[in-house]
Amino acid sequence: MLFTNSIFFLLLVTTFLFYYLPYFKRFQIFILLISSLLFYSYENFWLLLLLLFSVSINSVCSFCVHKTSHKKTIAYTGVLVNLIILAFFKYSPLVSITFFDPKDPVSSFLINIPLPIGISFYTFEGISLLVDVYKNNSNENKIVNKYFPTHFRNSFLFIVFFPHLVAGPILKADSFFSQIEEKVLSKVDFNLVFRYLVVGYFLKMVIADNLKEFTFWIEYPYFQSQSSLILLTMLFGYSCQIFADFAGYSLIALGLAALFGYKLEKNFNFPYIASSFQDFWKRWHISLSSFLQKYLYVNLGGNRKGKFRTYLNLLLTMVIGGLWHGAAWSYAVWGGFHGILLVLERMLLITKFENIFYKISKLFFVFTCVTFGWLLFKLTNFNHAVLYLKNILSNYYLLLNWQIFINVLIYCFPIFLYHLIYLIKTYRNNTYQLIIKFEFAILGLMLFFLFTNSGLSGSFIYFQF
């Protein structure tokens, strides 16, 4: 079910009404659970069985980690089961293509294994639950309730809570479980909810859904007929599209969670004004990058075992992070590309100058590198991505497609303006205070465009991951 579907709004309104009715207050968690299961099973009921299995495994294992003396064995087993589930459903087609003959019956079976929506997200949250319980071995553990039915219910909500279920943000158990309590309507910050939802839906429906109609031409073989300038324009347009799509989803998720009294961590912090690649990963998909740092990079040794190990750990973390995004080697190459950039950045130790032109050039350089990296997201066939780059160099003689050029610039403009306002807030606070006076006028304009200029509704890009 998409956040942009009319059926979702019906589910949302119904859930909200029952959730805050005085008579149903003691059933609030169960109301959220029922709505979340309806939300997830709308497209494919049978994939719900896998989600329920994942929830059960993680609930039982986390409870046993806290209550029994075999904590390490149970925790490791639970993490391994999560990884096996993820590997089987997500990477079986990649294994088949890489190691088996396409005509082989085994290959045919592996290729046709369905990819459950959100599996990358809810398996990582299961791992977070197990690791956080294991690391907090005190008797006053705030995650595990002493009664298993209550712990199962809370774990169930943690994993299936519908605002974050299929595309994040990836939650951490220690920050979510403490919020599970009876909610009161009077404590809902409706101004915050309104801002999150309006900006989120504007980014998704007005920017991303319109840009996809023009970045579609990045696909093979269509890009071969476009000029060099259009190929570059579409690539930067896709960079804005993927930000608008995913940041839009994350803001909608934050707004929906706040509507029911839960606070989720921000997933984006204006990533396209990053002054370094390390800074970019502190701003882009924050819940994933912090998860990889906490549960993978640190456990590999982090930066505690010398420079070579630090560089190797960075590279491995980014390659694994790349593969997390999809079952194609292009995602591993994309992760390796970012890993190499992070390693080179650490090795070179570039001197920080205060010159404004130097700062601007760094922002542009990081944004450009990140943008070219997104080509591996759009063209998962590595050969097609290489051919696209070759066409940028060779198609300079072709005529300019003005329709694509102008429309991509129009729909990219709000993204650049969005980041510019943040820079003004950072460096020119007086000017920002003047802008903020017109905040509700700007939100009203966004609402106007939502009703008059939304693109054709499409699935969120990160649903495939």
Buried (B, 14 or more C-beta within 10 A) or exposed (E): BBBBEEEBEEBBEEBBEBBBEEEEBEBBBEBBBEBBBBBBBBEEEEBBEBBBEBBEBBBBBBBBBBBEEEBEEBBBBBBEBBEEBBBEBBBBBBBBBEEBEEEEEEBEEBBEBEBBBBBBBBBBBBBBBBBBBBEBEEEEBEBBBEEBEEBBBBBBBBBBBBBBBBBBBBBBBBEBBEBBEEBEBEEBEEEBBBBBBBBBBBBBBBBBBBBBBBBEBBEBEEBBEBBBBBBBBBBBBBBBBBBBBBBBBBBBBBBBBBBBBBEBBBBBBBBBBBBBBBBBBBBBBBBBBBBBBBBBBBEBEBBEEEEEBBBBBBBBBBBBBBBBBBBBBBBBBBBBBBBBBBBEBBEEEEEEEEEEEEBEEBBEEBBBBBBBBBBBBBBBEBEBBEBBEEBBEEBEEBEEBEEBBEBBEEBBEBBBEBBEBBEBBEEEEEEBEEEEEEEEEBBEEBBEBBEEBBBEEBBBBBBBB
